[in-house]
Amino acid sequence: QVQLVESGGGLVQPGGSLRLSCAASGSFLSIPFMGWYRQGPGKQRELVESIHTTYGTIYADFVKGRFTISRDNDRTVSLQMNTLKPEDTAVYYCTVAAKVDVGVPSNYWGQGTQVTVSS
């Protein structure tokens, strides 16, 4: 099993910055995929940005150079968010695909961290 713990959410004014971090713990062989999703009030969960060891980075159009994902080590991924807008307000979820045995990777989700952009 893999457990994910997110940190770094909070309240920020429009135009401000936040850095989210996600740390994976547990027993696994590798984590080829790490990413961030978000779910705003009354909206469906959507991809923000992800990083794969083979296929690289994917990001949503609304990121537009404002957010940057980085893989700090084999267990930690961060999301640097700049120039935040009120519409970025959402619960942000960390997700990974981890190989816990020789089979295909399994998906895991964190509990989510609230990001509120408001003056």
Disulfide bonds with the S-S distance in Angstrom:
Cys22-Cys94 2.07
